[in-house]
């Protein structure tokens, strides 16, 4: 780990940027960076050594800097700032979003002592759709060995789907390959045949929504080297291979939405989103208890339970009132009377989404909860009781020297962004964002 991090208390993983870098950030505010998406562009000093993930959430913007050290990816620094200007993962105020990015970048730079100029960015699932597709190629009149270029062409044929003008392909995730009449092939390289067919899951996103994120990053002085669907990034940091193989469901519970990512047979089977997140619980408490939203968030985190049956302490809780009114006392059951109905609504929407996707009963490995909303106490228990499946809270892994404070569900996406970038970089020439690099990463072990 960087010495600058060790010199600080464990609970402070972000500090203000050094005063010597102030002029550079002032230049950023002048808008000198061109608004552009730059696959594989330069940026970071010794760019092949460092990776940066940028997660712009509805409630928090996080920047993580990591260093590639041989076979390891080492945590260097994390910067986080309150998100302003987003609603349900979509930018509604560009300037406020840019300001949040700058603050989080400055904090991370101050710890790592490394200038951030390029990053991988997460794309929320609100306007993301997934569809199964198939495509194939003829290898020749006589059987021959299948090469990597053949795989690329087959997948490229499968991704050739008709899209509205306002949508673009974000990911192409291979499910299986068919060589002549043999199906269920995970890796066809080196096999012999005359025809190669690819079954894939094509993930598309709103061009405007993605470009607005890139634009905000560019205005903050950051070039974007690649875009990654946020739940896919979270899965990279939190899911085990046996969970993916057996069948599992990642629930990434953000501020405005809950993103759903289901695996089966080692591959992505479904991507969905439901319009309830942690902010809904907070807003319900603020209205129901007539207390300011920051106070509602505080008591939710400190005293909230997803169901009354889990309450451990029935003592009185003092809360702030609105305006100049004096504080009041409430009791824990008053919180759960508000929280529990919203939690049950969330579970109902998740169940409906999985049933529509034909996945009811297809996730025996259960649920993995990521995102800040996963911290609501008792939520994992009521999901386990409702679905009768195992549930665990995500703990991001994969980075060396990762502090305990960062190995938390709310940082799953930003950790996964860095891991996704490292996997793509190791798989071959650094052609970030290209189909070739993503296919190579898939054969290196990506899902």
C-alpha positions as semicolon CSV with decimal commas, in nm:
position;residue;x (nm);y (nm);z (nm)
1;X;0,000;0,000;0,000
2;X;0,116;0,351;-0,064
3;X;0,309;0,506;0,222
4;X;0,084;0,809;0,215
5;X;-0,207;0,587;0,316
6;X;-0,022;0,415;0,599
7;X;0,064;0,749;0,752
8;X;-0,305;0,820;0,813
9;X;-0,546;0,672;1,066
10;X;-0,726;0,367;0,932
11;X;-1,062;0,542;0,931
12;X;-0,939;0,823;0,706
13;X;-0,891;0,691;0,356
14;X;-0,942;1,027;0,188
15;X;-0,800;1,370;0,261
16;X;-0,797;1,705;0,092
17;X;-0,573;1,745;-0,210
18;X;-0,235;1,899;-0,140
19;X;-0,223;2,274;-0,185
20;X;0,047;2,234;-0,449
21;X;-0,209;2,076;-0,681
22;X;-0,467;2,351;-0,640
23;X;-0,368;2,533;-0,956
24;X;-0,423;2,217;-1,163
25;X;-0,777;2,182;-1,030
26;X;-0,840;2,548;-1,092
27;X;-0,739;2,485;-1,452
28;X;-0,987;2,196;-1,459
29;X;-1,264;2,432;-1,359
30;X;-1,179;2,639;-1,663
31;X;-1,305;2,355;-1,881
32;X;-0,979;2,291;-2,067
33;X;-1,054;1,922;-2,127
34;X;-1,228;1,837;-2,452
35;X;-1,554;1,649;-2,402
36;X;-1,473;1,316;-2,559
37;X;-1,472;0,942;-2,496
38;X;-1,115;0,817;-2,543
39;X;-1,077;0,436;-2,552
40;X;-0,729;0,338;-2,440
41;X;-0,611;0,698;-2,420
42;X;-0,319;0,806;-2,207
43;X;-0,369;1,007;-1,895
44;X;-0,223;0,873;-1,577
45;X;0,149;0,898;-1,544
46;X;0,281;0,552;-1,622
47;X;-0,071;0,466;-1,730
48;X;0,001;0,095;-1,761
49;X;0,077;0,082;-1,390
50;X;-0,236;0,246;-1,249
51;X;-0,611;0,198;-1,279
52;X;-0,890;0,428;-1,166
53;X;-1,258;0,346;-1,117
54;X;-1,527;0,615;-1,112
55;X;-1,869;0,529;-0,968
56;X;-2,123;0,811;-0,990
57;X;-2,414;0,698;-0,775
58;X;-2,734;0,873;-0,677
59;X;-2,610;0,935;-0,323
60;X;-2,231;0,902;-0,341
61;X;-1,956;0,953;-0,599
62;X;-1,650;0,733;-0,544
63;X;-1,307;0,726;-0,706
64;X;-1,066;0,440;-0,640
65;X;-0,701;0,439;-0,747
66;X;-0,517;0,107;-0,772
67;X;-0,173;-0,003;-0,883
68;X;-0,091;-0,306;-1,095
69;X;0,201;-0,482;-0,928
70;X;0,283;-0,799;-1,119
71;X;-0,006;-1,040;-1,074
72;X;-0,163;-0,827;-0,802
73;X;-0,381;-0,519;-0,812
74;X;-0,311;-0,307;-0,504
75;X;-0,541;-0,054;-0,346
76;X;-0,388;0,293;-0,320
77;X;-0,663;0,540;-0,235
78;X;-1,034;0,608;-0,225
79;X;-1,208;0,942;-0,251
80;X;-1,579;0,984;-0,190
81;X;-1,815;1,279;-0,203
82;X;-2,188;1,329;-0,170
83;X;-2,355;1,304;-0,509
84;X;-2,559;1,601;-0,616
85;X;-2,726;1,633;-0,951
86;X;-2,836;1,271;-0,999
87;X;-3,173;1,105;-0,960
88;X;-3,214;0,729;-0,998
89;X;-2,873;0,705;-1,161
90;X;-2,944;0,972;-1,424
91;X;-2,789;1,317;-1,437
92;X;-3,041;1,595;-1,376
93;X;-2,789;1,871;-1,298
94;X;-2,461;1,850;-1,488
95;X;-2,271;2,116;-1,294
96;X;-2,354;1,959;-0,957
97;X;-2,243;1,618;-1,084
98;X;-1,915;1,764;-1,211
99;X;-1,854;1,920;-0,870
100;X;-1,910;1,584;-0,695
101;X;-1,664;1,414;-0,929
102;X;-1,400;1,682;-0,868
103;X;-1,429;1,653;-0,492
104;X;-1,394;1,274;-0,492
105;X;-1,102;1,287;-0,738
106;X;-0,919;1,549;-0,532
107;X;-0,953;1,338;-0,218
108;X;-0,817;1,025;-0,387
109;X;-0,532;1,218;-0,546
110;X;-0,440;1,369;-0,211
111;X;-0,388;1,024;-0,061
112;X;-0,222;0,847;-0,354
113;X;-0,018;1,149;-0,468
114;X;-0,102;1,050;-0,825
115;X;-0,282;1,275;-1,075
116;X;-0,601;1,117;-1,208
117;X;-0,672;1,191;-1,572
118;X;-0,830;0,868;-1,697
119;X;-1,083;0,627;-1,546
120;X;-1,327;0,346;-1,609
121;X;-1,682;0,461;-1,538
122;X;-1,985;0,264;-1,425
123;X;-2,315;0,286;-1,613
124;X;-2,633;0,238;-1,410
125;X;-2,892;-0,017;-1,514
126;X;-3,190;0,220;-1,528
127;X;-3,191;0,245;-1,907
128;X;-3,006;-0,080;-1,974
129;X;-3,171;-0,372;-2,151
130;X;-3,054;-0,727;-2,225
131;X;-3,155;-0,958;-2,509
132;X;-3,046;-1,304;-2,620
133;X;-2,905;-1,327;-2,972
134;X;-2,739;-1,580;-3,200
135;X;-2,501;-1,551;-3,491
136;X;-2,259;-1,773;-3,675
137;X;-1,996;-1,804;-3,944
138;X;-1,880;-2,071;-4,187
139;X;-1,520;-2,173;-4,129
140;X;-1,466;-2,329;-4,470
141;X;-1,553;-2,623;-4,689
142;X;-1,332;-2,849;-4,480
143;X;-1,300;-2,864;-4,100
144;X;-1,018;-2,657;-3,952
145;X;-0,891;-2,526;-3,620
146;X;-1,092;-2,242;-3,467
147;X;-0,885;-1,930;-3,404
148;X;-0,951;-1,624;-3,189
149;X;-1,046;-1,419;-3,495
150;X;-1,314;-1,677;-3,577
151;X;-1,461;-1,637;-3,229
152;X;-1,460;-1,261;-3,269
153;X;-1,642;-1,284;-3,602
154;X;-1,905;-1,523;-3,464
155;X;-1,973;-1,301;-3,164
156;X;-1,978;-0,996;-3,391
157;X;-2,243;-1,167;-3,603
158;X;-2,448;-1,243;-3,292
159;X;-2,431;-0,884;-3,170
160;X;-2,564;-0,752;-3,499
161;X;-2,915;-0,675;-3,375
162;X;-3,153;-0,400;-3,477
163;X;-3,140;-0,109;-3,232
164;X;-3,330;0,219;-3,204
165;X;-3,120;0,523;-3,287
166;X;-3,105;0,624;-2,921
167;X;-2,944;0,299;-2,801
168;X;-2,600;0,141;-2,826
169;X;-2,437;-0,191;-2,739
170;X;-2,264;-0,177;-2,400
171;X;-2,159;-0,541;-2,355
172;X;-2,176;-0,865;-2,551
173;X;-2,166;-1,156;-2,306
174;X;-2,113;-1,501;-2,464
175;X;-2,334;-1,777;-2,326
176;X;-2,215;-2,072;-2,531
177;X;-2,070;-2,171;-2,866
178;X;-2,181;-2,439;-3,109
179;X;-1,926;-2,611;-3,332
180;X;-2,107;-2,795;-3,611
181;X;-2,365;-2,996;-3,411
182;X;-2,188;-2,987;-3,073
183;X;-2,338;-2,732;-2,834
184;X;-2,274;-2,608;-2,479
185;X;-1,913;-2,519;-2,557
186;X;-1,765;-2,250;-2,332
187;X;-1,436;-2,198;-2,516
188;X;-1,413;-2,314;-2,880
189;X;-1,051;-2,206;-2,937
190;X;-0,846;-2,486;-3,090
191;X;-1,147;-2,705;-3,167
192;X;-1,204;-2,831;-3,521
193;X;-1,517;-2,770;-3,726
194;X;-1,679;-2,619;-4,034
195;X;-1,929;-2,382;-3,868
196;X;-1,914;-2,177;-3,549
197;X;-2,225;-2,031;-3,384
198;X;-2,230;-1,797;-3,083
199;X;-2,520;-1,757;-2,841
200;X;-2,477;-1,427;-2,659
201;X;-2,652;-1,188;-2,423
202;X;-2,641;-0,838;-2,570
203;X;-2,659;-0,553;-2,318
204;X;-2,768;-0,219;-2,461
205;X;-2,790;0,121;-2,298
206;X;-2,928;0,467;-2,363
207;X;-2,674;0,668;-2,562
208;X;-2,780;0,992;-2,395
209;X;-2,759;0,854;-2,041
210;X;-2,411;0,708;-2,099
211;X;-2,283;1,014;-2,281
212;X;-2,403;1,245;-2,005
213;X;-2,189;1,052;-1,756
214;X;-1,889;1,074;-1,988
215;X;-1,952;1,445;-2,041
216;X;-1,964;1,508;-1,666
217;X;-1,636;1,321;-1,618
218;X;-1,472;1,511;-1,905
219;X;-1,584;1,845;-1,761
220;X;-1,424;1,738;-1,432
221;X;-1,098;1,679;-1,619
222;X;-1,122;1,301;-1,649
223;X;-1,100;1,105;-1,974
224;X;-1,305;0,785;-1,987
225;X;-1,121;0,475;-2,109
226;X;-1,415;0,234;-2,084
227;X;-1,773;0,202;-1,963
228;X;-1,890;-0,096;-1,756
229;X;-2,240;-0,184;-1,641
230;X;-2,240;-0,122;-1,267
231;X;-2,387;-0,457;-1,151
232;X;-2,135;-0,639;-1,373
233;X;-1,857;-0,448;-1,200
234;X;-2,004;-0,530;-0,859
235;X;-2,024;-0,897;-0,957
236;X;-1,655;-0,892;-1,050
237;X;-1,570;-0,786;-0,695
238;X;-1,825;-0,987;-0,497
239;X;-1,938;-1,312;-0,660
240;X;-1,760;-1,645;-0,643
241;X;-1,733;-1,874;-0,943
242;X;-1,936;-2,147;-0,775
243;X;-2,220;-1,900;-0,715
244;X;-2,219;-1,805;-1,083
245;X;-2,209;-2,169;-1,189
246;X;-2,489;-2,286;-0,962
247;X;-2,709;-1,983;-1,020
248;X;-2,730;-1,667;-0,810
249;X;-2,872;-1,317;-0,809
250;X;-2,684;-0,999;-0,724
251;X;-2,903;-0,719;-0,587
252;X;-2,720;-0,387;-0,611
253;X;-2,932;-0,163;-0,387
254;X;-2,843;0,195;-0,464
255;X;-3,001;0,520;-0,360
256;X;-3,270;0,543;-0,626
257;X;-3,299;0,192;-0,771
258;X;-3,212;-0,172;-0,715
259;X;-3,028;-0,336;-1,003
260;X;-3,071;-0,709;-1,056
261;X;-2,808;-0,934;-1,213
262;X;-2,871;-1,309;-1,237
263;X;-2,620;-1,580;-1,322
264;X;-2,666;-1,944;-1,417
265;X;-2,423;-2,193;-1,561
266;X;-2,143;-1,941;-1,513
267;X;-2,293;-1,676;-1,741
268;X;-2,525;-1,377;-1,713
269;X;-2,887;-1,480;-1,762
270;X;-3,075;-1,161;-1,682
271;X;-3,029;-0,791;-1,609
272;X;-3,312;-0,593;-1,453
273;X;-3,390;-0,291;-1,238
274;X;-3,668;-0,199;-0,996
275;X;-3,748;0,162;-0,895
276;X;-3,683;0,135;-0,521
277;X;-3,357;0,209;-0,341
278;X;-3,225;0,323;-0,008
279;X;-3,341;0,682;-0,057
280;X;-3,703;0,567;-0,062
281;X;-3,669;0,431;0,292
282;X;-3,511;0,759;0,401
283;X;-3,780;0,973;0,240
284;X;-4,054;0,758;0,392
285;X;-3,905;0,814;0,737
286;X;-3,867;1,187;0,681
287;X;-4,233;1,222;0,584
288;X;-4,373;0,976;0,836
289;X;-4,177;1,114;1,131
290;X;-4,178;1,478;1,016
291;X;-3,802;1,504;1,045
292;X;-3,536;1,649;0,809
293;X;-3,399;1,410;0,547
294;X;-3,043;1,407;0,692
295;X;-3,192;1,312;1,030
296;X;-3,405;1,043;0,867
297;X;-3,093;0,897;0,705
298;X;-2,912;0,899;1,039
299;X;-3,183;0,719;1,232
300;X;-3,232;0,471;0,947
301;X;-2,867;0,372;0,964
302;X;-2,841;0,371;1,342
303;X;-3,180;0,242;1,453
304;X;-3,366;0,112;1,148
305;X;-3,472;-0,250;1,096
306;X;-3,644;-0,400;0,795
307;X;-3,898;-0,582;1,014
308;X;-4,022;-0,543;1,370
309;X;-3,942;-0,905;1,456
310;X;-3,569;-0,822;1,441
311;X;-3,573;-0,527;1,683
312;X;-3,314;-0,579;1,957
313;X;-3,361;-0,262;2,165
314;X;-3,696;-0,102;2,246
315;X;-3,549;0,206;2,413
316;X;-3,659;0,557;2,319
317;X;-3,483;0,739;2,035
318;X;-3,450;1,116;2,021
319;X;-3,497;1,270;1,677
320;X;-3,483;1,623;1,542
321;X;-3,800;1,798;1,435
322;X;-3,855;2,018;1,132
323;X;-3,783;2,388;1,166
324;X;-3,740;2,535;1,514
325;X;-3,953;2,275;1,687
326;X;-3,789;2,089;1,979
327;X;-3,657;1,731;1,944
328;X;-3,897;1,445;2,005
329;X;-3,877;1,088;2,124
330;X;-3,987;0,790;1,919
331;X;-3,954;0,413;1,958
332;X;-3,798;0,154;1,724
333;X;-4,132;0,000;1,628
334;X;-4,235;0,337;1,485
335;X;-3,941;0,312;1,243
336;X;-4,020;-0,041;1,132
337;X;-4,387;0,049;1,086
338;X;-4,260;0,280;0,810
339;X;-3,965;0,077;0,678
340;X;-4,123;-0,269;0,661
341;X;-4,397;-0,192;0,403
342;X;-4,139;-0,040;0,168
343;X;-3,909;-0,339;0,219
344;X;-4,192;-0,579;0,132
345;X;-4,270;-0,373;-0,178
346;X;-3,907;-0,404;-0,285
347;X;-3,917;-0,782;-0,240
348;X;-4,239;-0,805;-0,440
349;X;-4,088;-0,612;-0,731
350;X;-3,776;-0,829;-0,727
351;X;-3,987;-1,145;-0,732
352;X;-4,197;-1,013;-1,021
353;X;-3,884;-0,926;-1,219
354;X;-3,731;-1,271;-1,172
355;X;-4,058;-1,443;-1,261
356;X;-4,091;-1,241;-1,582
357;X;-3,738;-1,349;-1,671
358;X;-3,826;-1,714;-1,609
359;X;-3,575;-1,737;-1,324
360;X;-3,806;-1,823;-1,037
361;X;-3,642;-2,125;-0,874
362;X;-3,331;-2,092;-1,092
363;X;-3,098;-1,927;-0,839
364;X;-3,019;-2,198;-0,582
365;X;-2,705;-2,015;-0,466
366;X;-2,930;-1,736;-0,347
367;X;-2,887;-1,360;-0,326
368;X;-2,584;-1,139;-0,275
369;X;-2,664;-0,787;-0,157
370;X;-2,442;-0,499;-0,269
371;X;-2,479;-0,122;-0,261
372;X;-2,537;0,108;0,033
373;X;-2,895;-0,015;0,073
374;X;-2,762;-0,359;0,168
375;X;-2,671;-0,211;0,506
376;X;-3,035;-0,186;0,618
377;X;-3,041;-0,422;0,914
378;X;-3,264;-0,723;0,875
379;X;-3,312;-0,679;0,500
380;X;-3,102;-0,987;0,428
381;X;-3,310;-1,187;0,676
382;X;-3,649;-1,096;0,529
383;X;-3,521;-1,173;0,178
384;X;-3,402;-1,512;0,301
385;X;-3,736;-1,581;0,469
386;X;-3,941;-1,461;0,172
387;X;-3,753;-1,648;-0,101
388;X;-3,631;-1,938;0,115
389;X;-3,286;-1,900;-0,033
390;X;-2,946;-1,819;0,120
391;X;-2,856;-1,450;0,138
392;X;-2,526;-1,280;0,216
393;X;-2,399;-0,922;0,227
394;X;-2,137;-0,853;-0,039
395;X;-1,776;-0,798;0,067
396;X;-1,566;-0,670;-0,224
397;X;-1,245;-0,867;-0,272
398;X;-0,966;-0,893;-0,526
399;X;-0,752;-0,591;-0,437
400;X;-0,441;-0,631;-0,226
401;X;-0,418;-0,405;0,080
402;X;-0,790;-0,326;0,063
403;X;-0,885;-0,157;0,394
404;X;-1,179;-0,295;0,587
405;X;-1,359;0,038;0,549
406;X;-1,353;-0,002;0,171
407;X;-1,439;-0,374;0,169
408;X;-1,804;-0,279;0,218
409;X;-2,111;-0,333;-0,003
410;X;-2,140;0,035;-0,098
411;X;-1,796;0,021;-0,265
412;X;-1,856;-0,300;-0,460
413;X;-1,898;-0,118;-0,792
414;X;-1,590;0,101;-0,773
415;X;-1,372;-0,194;-0,664
416;X;-1,518;-0,402;-0,946
417;X;-1,449;-0,130;-1,203
418;X;-1,079;-0,146;-1,123
419;X;-1,080;-0,528;-1,130
420;X;-1,261;-0,526;-1,466
421;X;-1,000;-0,290;-1,606
422;X;-0,716;-0,503;-1,475
423;X;-0,862;-0,819;-1,627
424;X;-0,907;-0,656;-1,967
425;X;-0,556;-0,512;-1,957
426;X;-0,395;-0,844;-1,868
427;X;-0,579;-1,030;-2,142
428;X;-0,381;-0,872;-2,423
429;X;-0,286;-0,545;-2,586
430;X;-0,449;-0,252;-2,408
431;X;-0,740;-0,187;-2,641
432;X;-0,987;-0,087;-2,376
433;X;-1,351;-0,090;-2,475
434;X;-1,307;-0,304;-2,785
435;X;-1,480;-0,632;-2,855
436;X;-1,141;-0,802;-2,893
437;X;-1,023;-0,700;-2,546
438;X;-1,352;-0,802;-2,386
439;X;-1,347;-1,141;-2,559
440;X;-0,991;-1,198;-2,442
441;X;-1,097;-1,110;-2,090
442;X;-1,384;-1,357;-2,117
443;X;-1,146;-1,639;-2,210
444;X;-0,915;-1,530;-1,927
445;X;-1,197;-1,600;-1,683
446;X;-1,448;-1,318;-1,713
447;X;-1,815;-1,398;-1,710
